[in-house]
């Protein structure tokens, strides 16, 4: 099981993504565990527990956490549509896991 952290400015979008991403990962049996936090709640300890950190576009948090865990910005087309299925595929691709999401 890989840990994926969604980080957004106020946490709202991260939590919107969270439910859908968890549902897709569980339904498709993709071994990802998603959690979401606001950028204000990001700590080095939390990031150190993650296999991947996904940032919403235009979030500057990558500057101080990129040396701790892999940090990738969510593409605008996935973020703009709040596409949970595409987010799971994107996370799998970033982690080099075989995506079983159809």
Residue frames relative to the residue before (quaternion, step in Angstrom):
aa qw qx qy qz dx dy dz
X 1.0000 0.0000 0.0000 0.0000 0.00 0.00 0.00
X 0.1972 -0.7759 0.5924 0.0902 3.56 -0.86 1.03
X 0.3423 -0.7370 0.5527 0.1852 3.56 -1.06 0.82
X 0.0502 -0.7859 0.6162 -0.0144 3.55 -0.86 1.07
X 0.1643 -0.7925 0.5846 0.0560 3.55 -0.76 1.10
X 0.2007 -0.7546 0.6156 0.1067 3.57 -0.90 1.00
X 0.0670 -0.8064 0.5876 -0.0011 3.58 -0.69 1.10
X 0.0704 0.7853 -0.6120 0.0623 3.56 -0.84 1.01
X 0.7412 -0.4617 0.2716 0.4045 3.53 -1.25 0.52
X 0.8156 0.1145 -0.0404 0.5657 3.58 0.65 -1.05
X 0.5729 -0.6233 0.3673 0.3851 3.58 1.26 0.01
X 0.5148 0.6803 -0.4116 0.3204 3.60 1.19 -0.39
X 0.7087 0.4454 -0.2712 0.4752 3.58 0.75 -1.01
X 0.6083 0.5573 -0.3494 0.4441 3.55 1.04 -0.72
X 0.6851 0.4714 -0.2855 0.4764 3.57 0.96 -0.84
X 0.5996 0.5390 -0.3633 0.4668 3.60 1.11 -0.58
X 0.6642 0.4908 -0.2836 0.4873 3.56 0.98 -0.87
X 0.6071 0.6294 -0.3429 0.3429 3.53 0.96 -0.95
X 0.6914 0.4927 -0.2890 0.4424 3.59 0.75 -1.02
X 0.6895 0.4737 -0.2751 0.4739 3.55 0.88 -0.95
X 0.6563 0.5083 -0.3155 0.4596 3.60 0.93 -0.86
X 0.6436 0.5131 -0.3217 0.4680 3.59 0.96 -0.82
X 0.6549 0.5205 -0.3091 0.4523 3.57 0.94 -0.91
X 0.6690 0.4949 -0.2964 0.4687 3.58 0.89 -0.95
X 0.6675 0.5052 -0.3063 0.4531 3.59 0.85 -0.97
X 0.6746 0.4893 -0.2950 0.4674 3.59 0.95 -0.86
X 0.6689 0.5137 -0.2955 0.4488 3.58 0.88 -0.98
X 0.7592 0.3723 -0.1861 0.5003 3.57 0.94 -0.94
X 0.3958 -0.7495 0.4416 0.2941 3.57 1.37 0.05
X 0.2919 0.7240 -0.5483 0.3001 3.53 0.94 1.00
X 0.3791 -0.7769 0.4574 0.2084 3.62 -0.61 1.08
X 0.3895 0.6855 -0.5139 0.3380 3.56 0.54 1.23
X 0.1577 -0.7525 0.6323 0.0947 3.54 -1.06 0.82
X 0.1628 -0.8144 0.5550 0.0462 3.56 -0.49 1.26
X 0.0300 0.7399 -0.6721 -0.0044 3.54 -1.18 0.73
X 0.1876 -0.7859 0.5814 0.0956 3.56 -1.20 0.51
X 0.0190 0.7767 -0.6290 0.0291 3.54 -1.12 0.78
X 0.5024 -0.5922 0.5142 0.3638 3.52 -1.29 0.27
X 0.6365 -0.5439 0.3758 0.3974 3.56 -1.17 0.45
X 0.5972 0.5721 -0.3589 0.4328 3.61 1.16 -0.49
X 0.7233 0.4503 -0.2334 0.4686 3.59 1.16 -0.59
X 0.4599 0.6855 -0.4479 0.3434 3.59 1.26 0.08
X 0.0136 -0.7792 0.6265 -0.0149 3.55 -0.90 0.99
X 0.6347 -0.5279 0.3982 0.3999 3.56 -1.22 0.42
X 0.6370 0.5384 -0.3257 0.4453 3.57 1.02 -0.78
X 0.6518 0.5090 -0.3080 0.4703 3.58 0.96 -0.88
X 0.6755 0.4962 -0.2916 0.4608 3.57 0.88 -0.94
X 0.6297 0.5566 -0.3334 0.4271 3.59 1.01 -0.79
X 0.6561 0.5113 -0.3018 0.4659 3.61 1.18 -0.50
X 0.6418 0.5614 -0.3059 0.4235 3.59 1.27 -0.27
X 0.3886 -0.6815 0.5685 0.2478 3.52 -1.27 0.56
X 0.7865 0.0268 0.0084 0.6170 3.56 1.24 -0.54
X 0.1402 -0.7540 0.6360 0.0855 3.55 -1.09 0.78
X 0.1317 -0.7860 0.6024 0.0458 3.56 -0.79 1.08
X 0.1736 -0.7940 0.5791 0.0638 3.55 -0.80 1.08
X 0.4704 -0.6117 0.5391 0.3375 3.54 -1.14 0.60
X 0.6256 -0.5442 0.3800 0.4099 3.61 -1.10 0.53
X 0.8416 0.1874 -0.1877 0.4706 3.54 -1.17 0.78
X 0.4879 0.6106 -0.4794 0.3993 3.59 1.05 0.64
X 0.3441 -0.7999 0.4657 0.1578 3.57 -0.60 1.14
X 0.3923 0.7581 -0.4597 0.2450 3.60 1.22 0.05
X 0.5403 0.6440 -0.4093 0.3548 3.61 1.11 -0.49
X 0.5635 0.6454 -0.3811 0.3473 3.55 1.10 -0.61
X 0.8108 0.2749 -0.1527 0.4937 3.60 0.88 -0.78
X 0.7193 0.4174 -0.2771 0.4812 3.62 1.18 0.02
X 0.4949 0.7021 -0.4222 0.2895 3.61 1.18 -0.27
X 0.6476 0.5104 -0.3371 0.4545 3.60 1.13 -0.39
X 0.6440 0.5367 -0.3152 0.4449 3.60 1.25 -0.27
X 0.7917 -0.0359 0.0732 0.6055 3.59 0.94 -0.90
X 0.6143 -0.5304 0.4069 0.4192 3.60 -1.18 0.38
X 0.0790 -0.7962 0.5999 -0.0047 3.56 -0.80 1.08
X 0.0163 0.7941 -0.6042 0.0630 3.55 -0.81 1.07
X 0.3953 -0.6949 0.5463 0.2499 3.55 -1.05 0.78
X 0.4667 -0.6565 0.5184 0.2871 3.56 -0.99 0.88
X 0.4775 -0.6753 0.4712 0.3065 3.63 -0.78 0.93
X 0.6192 -0.5922 0.3804 0.3481 3.56 -1.09 0.77
X 0.6615 0.5151 -0.3348 0.4300 3.61 0.94 -0.76
X 0.6482 0.4767 -0.3187 0.5010 3.60 1.09 -0.58
X 0.6779 0.5023 -0.2799 0.4581 3.56 0.90 -0.98
X 0.6780 0.5299 -0.2951 0.4152 3.57 0.85 -0.98
X 0.7461 0.3635 -0.2041 0.5192 3.56 1.07 -0.72
X 0.3258 -0.7525 0.4973 0.2832 3.60 1.31 -0.08
X 0.2229 0.8159 -0.4910 0.2085 3.53 1.03 0.96
X 0.2705 -0.8128 0.5008 0.1245 3.57 -0.09 1.32
X 0.6421 0.5215 -0.3294 0.4552 3.58 0.99 -0.78
X 0.6650 0.4825 -0.2986 0.4857 3.57 0.95 -0.86
X 0.6111 0.5497 -0.3497 0.4495 3.59 1.09 -0.65
X 0.6410 0.5068 -0.3214 0.4785 3.60 0.98 -0.82
X 0.6460 0.5081 -0.3173 0.4731 3.60 0.94 -0.86
X 0.6513 0.5202 -0.3081 0.4585 3.57 0.95 -0.91
X 0.6578 0.5016 -0.3095 0.4690 3.59 0.91 -0.89
X 0.6400 0.5175 -0.3248 0.4660 3.60 0.96 -0.83
X 0.6469 0.5155 -0.3159 0.4648 3.56 0.95 -0.86
X 0.6655 0.5027 -0.3033 0.4609 3.58 0.92 -0.87
X 0.7207 0.4121 -0.2330 0.5064 3.57 1.09 -0.70
X 0.3985 -0.7399 0.4458 0.3082 3.57 1.36 -0.01
X 0.3944 0.6695 -0.5188 0.3565 3.54 1.01 0.84
X 0.5096 -0.6102 0.4951 0.3504 3.52 -1.18 0.48
X 0.3071 -0.7573 0.5500 0.1724 3.55 -0.61 1.14
X 0.1592 -0.7869 0.5907 0.0808 3.56 -0.82 0.99
X 0.4227 0.6815 -0.4755 0.3615 3.54 1.24 0.43
X 0.3226 -0.7699 0.5217 0.1764 3.57 -0.65 1.10
